[in-house]
Amino acid sequence: MNGQKVAVVTGAGSGIGRDTALLLAQKGYMAVALDIHPFVSNHESMCFLLCDVKKERSVIGTIFQICKAFDRIDVLVNCVGEHLAKPIMDTWTSEFDSVTNVNMRSLFFMVREAMPYLKKSGGVIINVASGVAIAPDPTAPLYSASKAWVKTFTEALYLGYPRTGVRAHVVVPGPTDTPFLLEACGHSPAAVEECGSNIPLGRLIRPDEIARDILYVIEHGEHLGPMFDCSGGETVNFKTERR
């Protein structure tokens, strides 16, 4: 390994997670890409591991496998997410469980299992939330609440930095041109484009732009607070409309 830093990225099969894992590999990290859908990368500093991050045994086994191979974790990026746009009165308990398992439970498992190794390396945790953590979407109350939890969870981890030596940040993207957004918009390209036109930026954010933001926070974020807003103005728009 020759001291090569190891970055673990969940939800790395597509979108922000995929671009983040690839960028970290390009920048010299050994990027360990986790997803439930296998994919192949030709980059010599990127490897894939099958992991269902909402299942405790899968996470424990995967972290063990990573540390057996590389003996360190320097960066953890939690990019996995699940969307649900339904009124609460129409939401099944099974849907509640599915959204919270992916968006909340998985982060708890990943952070808990990786933390001993992150403490040894003085590492960094990046949790990817959403603009709806600040500007909640009334059509997706459960998703909005789960991403607000991600924000608060990360802020609590950030406050532990002096004690743990592990820096934690929550990245808050706006509408990003990914398969996740297309699915959230009911596979309607017109609805996807409208998401971009509704924010001050005036367009969709590209996943590679968010990946570069994540890299910046990892490598230059010691002076930053817990939240890094890369929402294209979505959160500011919300605050302005509320006045």
NURO-683244 format. One record per residue: x, y, z of N, C-alpha, C, O, CB in turn. Coordinates in steps of 0.001 Angstrom, whole numbers, padded with zeros to 6 digits, always signed. Each point is the difference from the previous one (the first is absolute). Glycine has a CB too. Example, Ala and Ser with C-alpha at 12.3 -4.5 7.8 and 13.67 -1.06 7.14 Angstrom:
# NURO-683244
+013190-005690+007800-000890+001190+000000+000900+001200+000000+001036-000019+000665-002928-001154+000581+001542+002223-001966+000820+001190+000060-000770+001090+000730+000509+001108+000169+000675-001736-002314
***
This chain:
# NURO-683244
+000820-001211+000000-000820+001211+000000+000858+001267+000000-000441+001029-000512-001347-002293+001723+003004+001220-000650+000909+001136+000013-000646+001256+000583+000233+001107-000486+000902-002082-001499-001938+000801+003018-000622+001140+000655-001166+000603-000754-000488+001065+000380+002664-000628+000597-002643-001092-002043-001135+000521-000770-001244+000075+000870-000358-000968+000671+001332+000015-002776-001632+002111+002091-001209+000179+000793-001168-000770-000617-000087-000167-001217+000908+002430+001953-001709-002724+000135-001147-000805-000432-001288+000780+000235-000258+000472+001107+001505-002612-000589-002047+002271-001566-001296+000672+000077-001100-000998-000321+000042-000660-001038+000997+002871+000393-002013-002322+001521-001139-000898-000191-001207+000840-000393-000343+000962+000687+001256-002639+000998-001557+001310-002791-001132+000772-000525-001201-000919-000164+000067-000989-000730+001495+002584-000462-002654-001273+001865-001231-000776-000175-000844+000616-001107+000180+001162-000364-000142-001843+002794-000961-000115-002957-000832+000481-001100+000826+000339-001223-000324+000926-000744-001297-000053+002399+002699-001634-001860+000982+000338-001040-000332-000592-001360+000818+000075-000917+000878+000050+002694-002873-000710-001927-000359-000611-001272-000380+000990-001080+000044-000326-001186-000780-001602+002470+000357+003147-000882-000418+000997-000985+000015+001384+000647+000210+000140+001205-001641-001855-002416+001205+002726+000383-000212+001356+000490+001153+000590+000789+001166-000179-000351-003517-000386+000397+002012+001271+001027+000996+000682+000825+000991-000992+000582+001201+000268+000021-002872+001509+000522+001195-002906-000077+000886-000998+000593+001017-000521-000998+001181-000132+000324-003006-000498+001227+001375+000334-002761+000896-000518-001040+001065+001036-000353+001185-000325-000071-003051-001104-000838+001446+002681+000687+000940+001051-000376+000975+000312+001133+001165+000312-000242-002896+000637-001291+001243-001035+002772+000865+000261+001145+001066-001077+000141+001171+000311+000214-003061+000857+000923+001496-002425-001254+000964-001101+000100+001059+000107-001091+001186-000194+000262-002964-001270+000736+001350+001773-002227+000937+000115-001111+000955+001174+000200+001197-000127-000259-002909-000890-001258+001196+002158+001975+000853+001161+000227+001024-000269+001100+001164+000381-000129-003037+001104-000610+001450-002132+001807+000935-000320+001082+001097-000937-000487+001161+000140+000384-003002+000165+001288+001468-001261-002522+001004-000902-000569+000985+000777-000866+001206-000243+000054-002866-001647-000016+001153+002814-000827+000854+000818-000863+000945+000878+000805+001089+000334-000465-002884-000347-001252+001379+000389+002927+000802+000875+000847+000938-000765+000930+000623+000595+000880-002465+001053-000996+001946-002968-000077+000996-000765+000729-000494-000847+001145+000786-000717+000620+000693+002462-001259-002771-001681+000937-000564-000858+001038-000244-001401-000561-000215-000166-001200-000858+002170+002314+001107-003000-000247-000569-001290-000348-001491+000118+000287-000416-000003+001158+002582-001308-000639-002966+001416-001571-001437+000203+000151-000706-001346+000022+000035-000748-000977+000116+002979-000182-000792-002531+002280-000759-001237+000143-001473+000352-000213-000621+000636+000851+002334-001663+000777-002259+000617-002751-001356+000346-000403-000970-001085+000453+000148-001167-000363+000739+002451-001617-001877-000891+002773-000992-000947+000519-001354+000245-000647-000423+001146-000153+001663-001279+002334-001913-000939-002558-001345+000109-000556-000630-001390+000005+000685-001007+000180-000030+003003-001633-001975-002033+001252-000683-001297-000103-000044-000479-001448-000389-001135-000276-000997+001709+002292+001792+000309-002946+000025-000363-001413+001446-000027-000480+000667+001035+000008-002961-000015-000378+002788-002176-000044+001400-000096-000440+000289+000866-001222-000848+000169-000876+000908-002479+001786+001142+002849-000950+000461+000703-001191+001508-000169-000097+000656-000378+000970-002561+002058-000833+002441-001402-001296+001424-000201-000255+000667+001348-000213-000497+000833-000759+000053-003102-000252+001568+002483+001680+000814+001193-000226+001387-000438-000449+000581-000933+000555-001886+002254+001181+001823-000643-002737+001332-000323-000516+001107+000790+000691+001179-000170-000313-002236-000361-001867+000677+001395+003122+001025+000793+000687+000730-000870+001017-000629-000699+000796-000731+002805-001116+002671-002060+000289+000804-000869+000860-000147+000328+001483+000298-000842+000848+001299+000611-002723-002050+001439+002201-000160+000388+001407-001467+000009+000425-000375+000704+000937+002455+000666-001124-002893-002142-000495-001416-000094+000360-000427-001452-000034+000224-000700-000988-000676+003001+000070-000163-002752+001998-000503-001370+000049-001446+000010+000469-000428+000915+000704+002745-001805-000240-003062-000129-000857-001415-000103+000346-000224-001132+000990+000577-001080-000127-001204+001994-002121-000223-000650+003241-000448-001042+000913-001517+000031+000072-000602+001064+000145+002747-000916+001194-002752-001309-001440-001451-000113+000134-000362+000152+001470+000496-000744+000846-000655-000770-002883-000710+002482+002342-000380+000227+001400-001405+000579+000055-000301+000989-000668+002713-000618+001320-003264-000990+000144-001331+000531+000265+000093+000781+001307-000100-000575+001085-001083-001355-002315+001375+003248+001117+000351+000801+001176-001122+000137+001017+000235+000457+001119+001312+000764-002570-002754-001607+001083-001081+000063+000979-000060-001251+000872-000831-000093+000903-000436+001540-002480+002156-002414+001304+000032-001241+000775+001275-000041+000838+001107+000112-000528-002467-001314-001243+001192+001044+003064+001109+000087+000943+001102-001009-000306+001177+000360-000014-002784+000441+001730+001247-002042-001959+001012-001027-000245+000806+000297-001260+001207-000241-000046-002671-001428+001190+000787+002195-002168+000686+000339-001239+001033+001100+000231+001115-000076-000517-003155-000589-000778+001675+001682+002065+000919+001099+000293+001180-000479+000842+001150+000328-000291-003067+001284+000172+001627-002385+001160+001077-000505+000860+000987-000827-000816+001213+000167+000128-002776-000186+001846+001040-000873-002815+000869-000844-000817+000805+000789-001015+001160-000317-000264-002782-001510+000568+001005+002857-000874+000689+000798-001017+001119+000828+000615+001097+000063-000556-003205+000024-000780+001848+000548+002472+001048+000794+000664+001150-000909+000426+001166+000380-000107-002892+001286+000916+001403-002854-000332+001047-000968+000367+000844-000352-001228+001228-000055+000071-002703-000883+001767+000798+000703-002957+000698-000352-001242+000916+001136-000460+001129-000244-000424-003062-001230-000223+001451+002704+000731+000795+001160-000410+001242+000138+000872+001105+000202-000504-003189+000945-000298+001896-001256+002092+001131+000206+000913+000976-001174-000014+001184+000168+000291-002668+001229+001141+000988-002573-001769+000904-001135-000172+000890+000204-001223+001172-000378+000006-002859-001138+001085+001121+002117-002141+000747+000218-001238+000925+001205+000073+001120-000040-000509-002998-000993-000714+001402+002121+001866+000745+001260-000058+000476+000512+001363+000851+000887+000071-002179-000353-002078+000774-001096+003089+000414+000337+001360-000216+001474+000350+000674+000530+000883+000994-002354-001048-002609+002493-000526-000281+001389+000357-001254+000477-000729-000373-000533-001045+002835+000966+001432-003100+000577+000185-001036+000778-000679+000273+001456+000355+000077+000357+001176-001823-002264-001105+001891+002740-001093+000287+001414+000205-001206+000892-000271-000136+001075+000583+002487-001547-001193-003215+000012-000274-001163+000789-000403-001203-000922-000145+000100-001092-000559+001377+002777-000626-002611-001227+001696-001271-000701-000200-000969+000983-000624-000273+001054+000574+000675-002616+001398-000926+001226-003150-000994+000834-000670-001287-000806-000122-000046-001007-000705+001838+002289-000579-002830-000835+001971-001295-000673-000052-000889+000714-001018-000529+001080+000263+000741-001821+002161-000362+000113-003591-000757+000584-001116-001316-000715-000270-000780+000438-000846+002935+000260-000136-002403-001763+001671-001176-000799-000299-001274+000764+000383-000011+000774+000956+001352-002889-000600-002412+001880-001122-001250+000678+000323-001195-000657-000670+000128-000671-001025+001144+002783+001290-002438-001903+000339-001260-000493-000579-001055+001086+000125-000163+000605+001060+000743-003006-000482-001291+002640-001666-001009+001060-000044-001398-000590+000108-000246-001129-000424+001775+002541-000977-002445-000628+001978-001411-000373+000017-000823+001279-000003+000142+000841+000888+000336-003013+000358-001326+002312-002235-000878+001169-000093-001449-000457+000177-000691-000313-000969+002329+001513-000577-002079-001230+002807-001369-000404+000315-000465+000746+001244+000804+000259+000895-000436-002545-001928-001650+002637+001108-000516+000568+001245+000142-001012+001143-000061-001210-000218-001563+002645-001093+001810-000934+002504+000172-000878+001160-001185-000941+000160+000183-001172+000330+001187+002940+000783-002573-001276-001340-001186-000851+000225-000087-001140-001002-000739-000961+000214-000446+002938+000713+001945-001876-002036+000008-001063-001001+001262-000856+000048+000194-000877-000842-001605+002328-000580+002270-001195+002410+001284-000694+000079-000129-001263+000842-000458+000046+001141+001669+002141-001395-000802-003321-000325-000036-001270+000713+001174-000085+000975+001038+000630-000204-002181-001729-001763+000966+000322+003015+001077-000212+000965+001221-000599-000682+001133+000339+000342-002822-000650+001481+001464-000569-002775+001119-000605-000727+000785+001057-000782+001218-000113-000139-002515-002037-000036+000610+003172-000335+000677+001094-000703+000788+000866+000967+001113+000428-000304-002914-000437-001424+001222+000264+002892+000729+000729+001049+001283-000748+000350+001074+000597+000085-003243+000335+000834+002049-002232-000717+001170-000810+000354+001052+000038-001100+001193+000100+000286-002661-001586+001087+001039+001407-002619+000939-000027-001113+000784+001304-000097+001223-000017-000138-002745-001552-001069+000816+002707+001278+000663+001309-000104+000937+000246+001181+001134+000441-000186-003117+000437-001074+001514-001159+002459+000842+000268+001170+001162-000994+000103+001068+000347+000504-003073+000596+000670+001805-002154-001641+001099-000973+000004+001138+000450-000909+001172-000097+000364-002815-001735+000105+001287+002327-001661+001031+000429-000953+000603+001343+000415+001222+000143+000022-002415-001383-001857+000361+002214+002160+000477+001364+000217+000555+000248+001398+000792+000922+000195-002457-000211-001854+001260-001520+002632+000413+000252+001380+000765-001189+000597+001132+000143+000461-003121+001360-000198+001361-002653-000281+000597-001186+000618+001360-000333-000613+000933-000371+000713-003233-000492-000242+002411+000997-001804+001255-000335-000671+001140+000902+000466+001125-000463+000188-002431-000331-002171+001012+002090+002170+001026+000933+000472+000465-000374+001400+001193+000035+000301-002189+001780-001713+000048-002169+002254+000347-000425+001363+000939-001204-000041+001016-000016+000694-003232+000875+000154+001883-001865-001655+000850-001195-000094+001383+000341-000533+001009-000426+000562-003046-000968-000925+002085+002159-000717+001279+000310-000629+000898+000821+000912+001190-000287+000130-002314+000208-002342+000562+001085+002836+000796+000857+000898+000464-000792+001214+001159+000104+000404-002442+001923-001166+000402-002803+001338+000371-000775+001191+001132-000970-000288+000949-000096+000778-003286+000301+000041+002245-000926-001934+001006-001021-000297+001319+000596-000489+001068-000557+000257-002923-001001-000806+001783+002691-000158+001220+000610-000528+000710+000883+001021+001192+000274-000146-002227-000344-002103+000322+000517+003278+000547+000986+000930+001319-000403+000663+000889+000846+000101-003210-000168+000293+002497-001913+000060+001293-000343+000605+001183+000207-000946+001080+000403+000432-002285-002047+000978+001004+001371-002686+001069+000162-000984+000180+001468-000377+001120+000452-000238-001598-002753-000639-000620+003036+000825+000078+001433-000269+000704+000734+001133+000730+000961-000242-002832-001116-001102+001891-000286+002569+000676+000620+001142+001503-000214-000078+000776+000892+000344-002823-001241+001053+002459-000819-001846+001436-000289-000131+000654+000884-001050+001150+000412+000155-001587-002769+000538-000297+002649-001766+000570+000761-001113-000269+001495+000096+000518+000776-000803-000791-002790-000593-000544+002430+002385-000415+001397+000033-000815+000336-001233+000241+001004-000670+001788-000415+002006-002996-001446-001624-000702+000022-001280-001145+000983-000095-000228+000824+000885+000862-003141-001079-001351+002197-000921-001086+000920-000333-001240-000807-000388+000090-000993-000722+001568+002763-000044-002818-001321+001260-001293-000562-000386-000752+001054-000806-000129+001146+000430+000053-002650+001632-000415+001110-003228-000875+000863-000799-001336-000719-000154-000066-001087-000574+002040+002140-000682-003029-000445+001770-001343-000539-000182-000748+000900-000980-000081+001213+000195+000068-002217+002151-000526+000403-003392-000711+000760-001027-001477+000059+000368-000674-001028+000068+002348+000333-001847-002167+001901+002013-001411+000202+000321-000724+000485-001252+000087-000637-001050+000466+001167+003474-001257+000576-002323-000754+000548-001121-000467+001389+000398-000080+000327+001184-000663-002636-001972+000436+003121-000213-000554+001317+000304-001281-000076+000802-000347+000944+000709+001377-000111-002779-001753-001971+001963-001253-000131+000752+000235-000165+001498-000948+000056+000783-000084-001072-002802+002286+000811+002424+000319-000016+001428-000222+001376+000618-000251+000122+001199+001926-001952-001593-001580+002867-000442-000192+001379+000445-001290+000576-000569-000727+000723+000682+003211-000430-000524-002755-000621-001414-001197+000475-000690-000908-001198-000268-000023-000509-001120+001299+002447+000052-002024-002401+002073-000748-001252-000133-001017+000032-001148-000634+001019-000275+000936-001357+002724-000428-000810-003099-000916-000165-001119-001334-000519+000547-000049-001118+000512+001976+000662-002138-002993+001223+001534-001287-000449+000544-000567-001225-000692-000869-000677+000548+000441+003008+000057+000914-002623-001809-000469-001201-000700+000792-001237+000419-000368-001119-000355-000322+002552-001581+001773-001240+002686+000847-001116+000444+000401+000190+001456+001181+000164+000305-000320-000476-002651-001845+000292+003250+000301+000306+001400+000937-000995+000672+000858+000392+000791-003063+000669-000689+002048-002344-000409+000851-001006+000637+001439+000126-000496+000937-000048+000797-002914-001497-000576+002153+001705-001524+001341+000197-000555+000642+001259+000585+001168-000020+000389-001869-001143-002514-000055+002246+002186+000526+001247+000552+000446-000191+001439+001076+000458+000386-002572+000842-001906+000676-001974+002315+000334-000218+001405+001243-000873+000150+000827+000236+000881-003248-000003-000303+002549-001241-001440+001162-000887+000098+001291+000749-000339+001043-000270+000595-002503-001689-001192+001398+002893-000347+001186+000769-000354+000299+001067+001054+001160+000362+000201-001640-000779-002629-000545+000918+003094+000230+000906+001131+000699-000751+001132+000845+000566+000694-002884+000795-001326+001691-002619+000816+000679-000842+000998+001476-000142-000353+000861+000079+000876-003005-001336-000433+002439+001046-001724+001395-000112-000430+000766+001262+000383+001122-000081+000500-001800-001423-002410+000078+002663+001677+000634+001272+000341+000273+000090+001505+001111+000335+000409-002270+000751-002364+000159-001381+002770+000164+000103+001454+000979-001039+000534+000813+000302+000874-003141+000579-000712+002252-002089-000679+000926-001078+000392+001438+000422-000270+000882-000201+000836-002646-001535-001329+001993+002318-000671+001357+000413-000366+000475+001159+000859+001164+000043+000397-001578-000814-002731-000470+001704+002624+000370+001125+000860+000426-000481+001383+000937+000537+000591-002530+000928-001852+000898-002479+001773+000383-000570+001297+001372-000665-000083+000809+000123+000920-003237-000478-000363+002693-000357-001669+001321-000603-000194+001078+001072-000091+001092-000156+000544-002156-001787-001720+000749+003026+000488+000952+001112-000161+000406+000564+001366+001170+000311+000225-002193+000247-002471+000065-000432+003143+000290+000548+001327+000902-000928+000812+000622+000429+000972-002823+000751-001025+002272-002443-000343+000890-000942+000677+001425+000024-000516+000853-000729+000504-002816-000673-000119+002238+002249-001406+001323+000039-000640+001147+000193+000988+000997-000715-000100-002106+001629-001907+001013+000027+002965+001114+000165+000936+000308-001265+000811+001136-000222+000419-001745+002624-000286-000410-003213+000077+000178-001214+000800+000424-001197-000843+000848-000789+000418-002555+001659+001160+001112-001007-002773+000254-001183-000823+001151+000199-000993+000657-000962-000399-003065+000389+000639+002642+001824-000632+000975+000260-001051-000533-000308-001384+000753+000027-000974+001019-000517+002603-003059+000199-001729-000640-000305-001281-000882+001181-000395-000923+000367+000727+000968-002871-000249+000244+003086-001622-000750+001150-000500-001212-000497-000786+000126-000870-000861+001985+002278+000758-003280-000854+000402-001234-000420-000669-000688+001204-000627-000133+001050+000628-000131-002959+000993-000173+001745-002869-000702+001064-000709-001201-000582-000737+000024-001145-000452+002126+002452+000202-003183-000509+000139-001155-000371-000816-000003+000891-001233+000043+001226+000103-001385-001980+001934+001291+000127-003198-000068+000710-001277-001467+000041-000424-000698-001013+000029+003065+000278-000706-002819+001925+000283-001416+000210-000307-000153+000386-001472+000040+001184-000336-000496-000473+002728+000280-001701-003271-000175+000305-001421-001426+000462-000301-000950-000334+000708+002719-001355-001258-001882+002466-000523-001308+000287-000564-000335-001047-001049+000618-001065-000029-000326+003531+000471-001263-002179-001305-000396-000978-001030+001167-000313-000943+000520+000883-000683-002893-000039+000813+002766-002102-000152+001187-000443-000735-000407-000981-001090-000862-000856+000199+002302+001186+001848-000810-000188-003187-000363-000786-001191+000505-001438+000138+001066-000350-000507-000989+002440-000917-000854-002903+002109+000372-001384+000292-001192-000924-000249-001137+000464-000083+002827+000323+001794-001436-002097-001831-001112-000956-000093-000923+000078+001210-001197-000262-000118+002657-001235-001234-000915+001857+002515-000804+000138+001221-001078+001067-000194-001165-000220+000333+003144-000486+001072-001583+001868-001948-000967+001080-000212-001029-000393-001049-001186+000294+000151+002930+001389+000477-001300-002342-001686-000931-000433-001047-001058-000937+000581-001182+000116-000322+003001+000120-001409-001394-001156+002580-000948-000911+000641-000933+000755+000939-001200-000271+000048+002879-001580-000218-001110+002811+000926-000812+000790+000926-001051+000820-000740-001055+000305+000557+002997-000203+001013-001660+000256-002822-000929+000788-000822-000897-000874-000862-000584+000469-000978+002253+001361+000955-001775-003088+000386-000886-000899-000736+000451-000268-001408-000816-000251-000887-001005+001074+002263+003167-000771-001596+000601-000248-001319-000510+000982-001057-000106-000338-001179+000325-002077+001788-000529+003625-000169-000449+001053-000912+001143+000989-000230+000336+000762+000907-002736-001019-000111+003010+000264-001996+001070+000966-000285-000438+001444+000192+000792+000838+000431+000143-002468-002035-002195+001926+001285-000507+001370+000158-000018+000402+001482+000348+001129+000346-001754-001406-002435+001003-000644+002946-000026+000281+001437+001408+000193+000545+000225+000831+000880-002337-002156-000670+003058+000553-000735+001398+000141+000413+000517+001385-000364+000613+000675+000828-000252-003149-001117-000607+002897-000945+000465+001321-000452-000637+001114+000824+000644+001008+000289-000326-001919-002606-001574+000731+002692-000691+001005+000803+000661+000161+001366+000050+001102+000545-002186-001639-001740+002647-000572+001747+000710+000072+001285+001194+000955-000091+000268+000768+000923-000986-003129-000398+001424+002297-001650+001142+000883-000187-000406+001441-000206+000652+000908+000517+000570-002809-001473-002285+002126+000211-000431+001368-000300-000597+000699+001219-000118+001225+000015-000300-001935-002364+000044-000055+003362-000645+000579+001185+000986+000500+001054-000423+000562+001010-001474-002082-001440+003200+001329+000221+000978+000491+000970+000754+001188-000598+000060+000131-001222+000177-002450+002233+000341+003186-000173+000699+001183-000524+001085-000309-001018+000234+000805-000902-000713+000260+003047+001150-002211-002028+001018-000378-000970-000578-000082-001410+000692+000278-000979+000513-001530+002776-002475+000871-001893-000688-000040-001282+000228-001247-000818-000433-000074-001150+000604+002470+001177+000492-003367+000538+000253-001257-000710+000252-001097+001015+000192+000262+001187+000762+000968-003176-000959-002465+001502+000356-001120+000865+001492+000044+000331+000812+000437-000815-002670-001824-000187+002201+000939+002184+001399-000143+000399+000505-001331-000553-000730-000990-000016+000392+002392+002139+001581-001418-002571+000581-001245-000513+000600-000798+001158+000527+000592+000942-000042+000502-003182-000555-002431+002189+000563-000809+001085+001506+000199+000175+000511-000108+001115-002302-001553-001542+002507+001953-000669+001436+000234+000137+000286+001291+000751+001053+000128+000625-000678-001378-002743-001301+002213+002065+000158+001236+000772-000115-000284+001490+000768+000537+000798-001701+000792-002711-000017-002165+002288-000147-000374+001418+001206-000818+000448+000475+000157+001125-002995-000145-001342+003016-000883-000659+001188-000798+000335+001183+000906+000303+000751-000258+000940-001582-001612-002393+001006+002932+000665+001100+000930+000249-000198+000752+001308+000965+000284+000709-000635-000047-003172-001588+000087+002787-000287+000634+001294+000382-000926+001147+000599+000431+000985-002473+000877-002031+001524-002581+000910+000329-000982+001031+001510-000108+000173+000496-000040+001126-002600-001226-001650+002834+001220-000586+001462-000062+000076+000559+001232+000701+000918-000109+000812-000870-001251-002919-000597+002524+001798+000469+001233+000649-000205-000076+001518+000901+000340+000766-001439+000970-002862-000624-001749+002518-000281-000076+001439+000930-001008+000670+000480+000240+001108-002889+000381-001530+002664-001737-000238+000907-001009+000556+001402+000575+000188+000605-000165+001059-001952-001649-002162+001857+002483+000083+001412+000387-000006+000258+001398+000565+001112+000295+000436-000840-001763-002404-001290+002329+001965+000238+001382+000415-001067+000512+000965-000170+001211+000147+001296-000823-002328-001841-001292+002836-001170+000407+000768+000199+000206+001490-000983+000112+000733-000247-001304-002404+002465+001247+002143+000217+000133+001447-000594+001283+000559-000412+000041+001159+002488-001370-001406-002124+002390-000580-000524+001287+000463-001510+000100-000150-000603+000973+000452+002772+000057-001059-002780-002017-000017-001435+000057-000265-000813-000455+001203+000493-000729+000861-000025+000332-003273-001721+000837+002456-000941-000541+000962-000501-001347-000474+000521-000556-000966-001189+002865+001662-000346-002841-000018-000440-001358-000338-000718-000111-001335+000020-001065-000617-000199+000666+003020-000465+001489-002872-000811-000110-001218+000651+000739-001161+000444+001139+000140-002506-001329+001265+002110-000484-002563+000495+000612-001230-001153+000034-000987-000445-001044-000476+002830+000228+000876-002873+002015-000712-001168+000181-000856+000437+000087-001456+000686+000944-000391-001914+000234+002254+000836-002153-002656+000262+000031-001448-001319-000230-000732-000090-000799-000933+002478-000053+001249-003417+001587+000144-001369-000228-000463-000387+000839-001205-001145-000057-000450+000578-000508+002762+001503+001342-002842-000345+000861-001126-000975+001097+000380-000706+000543-000850+001102-002461-000644-000429+002241+002784-000895+001045+000481-001358-000492+000445-000848+000803+000389+002023+000696-001884-001405-002810+001447-001309-000543+000380-000359+000374+001431-001138+000382+000275+001482-002279-001866+000612+001790+002500-000288+000269+001411-000200+001492+000244-000828+000380+000828+002161-002401-000183-000588+002873-001353-000164+001452+000136-001354+000423-000559-000682+000847+000575+003180-000514-000741-002874-000924-000947-001298+000278-000607-001119-000280+000985-000953+000772+000108+001879-001323-002363-000806-000556+002970-001016-000389+000984-000095+001035+001108-001093+000415+000384+001507-002834-000897+000757+002839+001031+000008+000974+001090-000589+001335-000446-000702+000663+000764+002714-001794+000201-001720+001522-002216-000526+001256-000532-001515-000059-000155-000706+000958+000316+002872-000576-001506-002656-001521+000698-001441-000153-000203-000753-000014+001317-001184+000332+000048+001643-001592-002138+000236+000869+003175-000649-000099+001309-000152+001355+000685-000754+000121+000965+001693-002408-000755-000228+003315-000699-000058+001317+000646-001364+000661-000165-000211+001111+000486+002656-000862-000890
***
